Amino acid sequence: MPNNLPDSPQCIKCKTRILPTFSLAGVSAYTFRANIVPTNTDIARTKANLEEEEQEIRRYDEEIQYASLFLEKLKAQKEVLLQKMEERRSWLAPVRRLPVEILEKIFLEVPEKTLQVGGFWNTKSKGYRFSVKATSLSLTHVSCHWRNVANGTRFLWSSIEWKRWKKPMRRDLTPLLDIYLRNAADAPLHVLIDVYNRDAMPALRKVQDWKGRHELPFLQTLVGQFSRCEQLSVNCLEPTVLQHALQDTEGKTFPKLRKLLYKRNGPILGSDGSMPINGRFWDAIRCAPRLEYIDVDAIAHFTEMEIFHPGSILPWDQLQIIHMTNLDSYTDFRVLITHCPLLEEIQVEEAFEFDDGLAYEEIIEPVVLPWLQVLDFGPERAEDLYSILASLSLPSLKRLDIGLGDSYDPYGVLWGFEVLSSMLQRSGCTLTSMRLVNTNRPWIFNEASFALFSSVLEQSPYLEFLEVYVGDDYEMEDGSSITRAQNQLSYPNRAFAFGHAQGEKWTVPQ
């Protein structure tokens, strides 16, 4: 764009560049209607006029081009002015004057501070899509002040999730990962590695399939930071995939690791009873000095390793919280409670059925867990409930949640209440919360079970919350078990919730 354009339009008196130099009349409509043929003189004069008008058209084209350039200059000047105005408004914005303390509180409320790379659920498309979410990085784009504070706020950068997607990564995202690791400084990391996506598995079963992929440097960088992990989540289906993903853990340690979530691939013994294929990883886990919380899909892998290779997998004697999805062996349960004296919480998500459980009234020496405060499990049968409760003495128990399985005999509740009462009496605990819940197999309150349930309450003088799903006992002549529970229970200063098998609840304050 020329720099010598005038600052504003000018008229002819102000030396405008162009005005029409002449004005010729056009051919009249009558001439066309009458079909008057031009003479030789008319033809010569008309051709001369056409030549002059063509020259005038070229002058108009030049002026239009000049006016267009002038208009573009005006638009550019307007944009510069708007940018200056925006900068002034931004400079005056209160958000730039927020103290560091206020900004840190704002950052605490950021819902998604985790760097997420891979296949994640998309709420709009209702399916999994490859995505990169870096909310913390977006905060640095607000202002230089925000960027300086955000870069120095370590908890914004200390959570990282990588989920393998069925399609290869299109670019190397390791530089983005490096930003998070650098800004996290010495903050403990929360890391998730998820290779469970079944569509992704065929391309990752061989080591050579990883070569040349953008996933490999990203994953290697992440694995290289294991020594900084406070929480590590691994979700992997194939042992060979895990072995390659964790191949750099040889010689690594977990000095900060407190919480381990490990799903769908526990330590699996070789066919000859040898150590598992991912044994080097478990060597590092076993030596983690602060590990106190594990969340696994099944405890069987770990107890089997303990039986064949004692002390080779987990630091049992320092574990305080154990969550598991499945528990299908009483032997596994015994290994668990005998090797973990510091347990404070046991939770089993799904109902289980023991093949090797205790027979009813079988005498066994209970294991004392002096620090256990939370016990949450779901037996399929009365025998399974008996096997668990008869094996324990819990002097510190505060919360007890029992969810009956679908195959639990409703009238087996007699055994349930009896063994529960015995366990509470034996423990002498200060239980404050109890839930006996399952909508498919409710607890039946008949004459015998109600008396036993009353003994459970007698052993729980500090109970503050009770939730029970009960079902109608049609053999009773004087009404349903719910009515009996509502009318006869008297427990001062406590709140009770009774739910019917269909899910309806009654809250009964007494």
RADATA-V995514 format. One record per helix or strand of 2 or more residues. SS is the DSSP state (a for helix, b for strand). FROM is the first residue (numbers start at 1). TO is the last residue. If there is no record, write none. Layout:
# RADATA-V995514
ss,from,to
SS,FROM,TO
SS,FROM,TO
This chain:
# RADATA-V995514
ss,from,to
a,12,14
a,29,33
a,40,92
a,94,97
a,100,108
b,115,122
b,127,133
a,135,139
a,144,151
a,154,156
b,159,163
a,174,184
b,189,195
a,198,204
a,207,210
a,214,223
a,226,228
b,229,236
a,239,245
a,247,249
b,259,263
a,279,286
b,293,298
a,300,308
a,316,318
b,321,326
a,330,339
b,345,348
b,367,368
b,374,377
a,382,389
b,392,393
b,399,403
a,410,427
b,433,437
b,443,444
a,447,458
b,465,471
a,481,488
b,495,499
b,505,509
